[in-house]
Amino acid sequence: MSTSFFQDMLGEIAERGRSLLERSAVVPAISRVGWRNAARSQTIAELSHALLSGRGEASGVAIAKQVLDLYAHLSPEDRTEYFRLLAQQFGPNPERLRAAWAEYEQTQSTASLQALLRAVEPPRQELFRRLNLAPNGTRALVAMRQDLLAETGSHPEFASVADDLEHLFHSWFNRGFLMMQRIAWSTPADILERIIRYEAVHTIQGWDDLRRRVQPPDRRCYAFFHPSLIDEPLIFVEVALTREIPHSIQDLLKEDREPLAPERATTAVFYSISNCQPGLRGISFGNFLIKQVVEDLCRDIPSLKTFVTLSPVPGFGKWLGRVAENPEAAGLPGLDAGPLAALAEPDWHQDAERAAELRPIILGLASAYFLRIKTGKGQPLDPVARFHLGNGARLERVNWLGDTSPKGLREGAGLMVNYLYDLGTIEAHHEAFANQGTVAASAPIQRQLRDFEAGILEGRVAV
């Protein structure tokens, strides 16, 4: 019991226990909640307690169904009160937790350790497990967490309830339970309709646009499904088969392009990855999906040698705004941000002279954004960069005016990025990024950063 493993475990238990005890000191216990719909709300409260009373499985399933049915019809105000009930009445018992911790400190026995672990786990986790027994219980709990996340901003005390659901979802949505399916034009219409609705990167403009993305021989779409949400994609990725690494989404999605025979393709381009279930935020699927798709494509199309993304830069526009407002606070002290004012002009990218002037400035800033500017945790500022670099990809190329849609110009100043998945270096890049925060970048991008920084020091670059 004195090994480092148990010391680490006990450290985590102690920290969680202290947090729970501190929270219990400021959150008063309640026996009744003044809800707007007293009859319905009191029923869902009583049924939630009854579900944990240890009744038989058959009656438990029936009660779970009643709870979820009632929850589905709660008003927004009553839903908030139910979340407050879960936070206050279904958390760990402070007295039991203190006693279990004291017992373990005294005996350090296996039995006392197990008792401590049971005391730390909030009863609402078991409540959620039993609610999951109801028909469509998993679907309802995913929707419940979406509701919770929407309220944590105004009700921080609900975060612990959402965290408990996330803890369970990590097990329930384990990779071993997920099923990957190819989305084709012959896929059931209700699923295709969801693909249109859930596309979060490049809006699908109706059925004709969807058809162009899934039917041609050089286009693919793959999605993960879960047995409990069989008609609801969890995440999907759109893939283009090409002969070279693309520079822009306009070229990739243009209507009048000539389809490429798959056997002539040398490059697989992941150009859109969309998470579909807000209630599963924090549960990672993209890494597994990309690797599974690469494996399947390698098997089906032996001519493919290059696997690359064409990715947006959703955080770049906001960062440029901070640079323009206060370069020093944005991590670039002493810079003249005057030229960036041109980005506020409508259709600036269509002015050839203005675009040519901005191009070296924006690309230089982009190299700094990816390789120099970090979060408080030492990671790149851009969320898409964190995702792909964390998966072991390499920052390969930054493409000027790769996305000239209003969204692309607003969020990323028109830039798009290629992240290269080199199968021989993925693991090494992942380890370096995870352990040292090292960003794997191609030689041209590193050279671009050096030239940009040298130009600033010599006063040749005004930013």
ABEGO torsion letter per residue (X at the ends): XABAAAAAAAAAAAAAAAAAAAAAAABBBBABBBBABAAAAAAAAAAAAAAAAGBBAAAAAAAAAAAAAAAAABBAAAAAAAAAAAAAAABBBAAAAAAAAAAAAAAGBAAAAAAAAAAABBAAAAAAAAAAABBGAAAAAAAAAAAAAAAAAABAAAAAAAAAAAAAAAAAABAAABBBBBBBAABBAAAAAAAAAABAABBBBEAAAAAAAAABAABBBBBBBBAABAABBABBBBBBBBABBBABAAAAABAABBBBBAAABABBBBABBBBABAAABGBBAAAAAAAAAAAAAAAABAABABBBBBBBBAAAAAAAAAAAABAAAAGBBGBBAAAAAAAABBGAAABAAAAAAAAAAAAAAAAAAAAABBBAAGBBABAAAAAAAAAGBBBABBBBGABABAAAAAAAGGBBBBBBBBAAAAAAAAAAAAAAGBBBBBAAAAAAAAAAAAAAAAGABBX
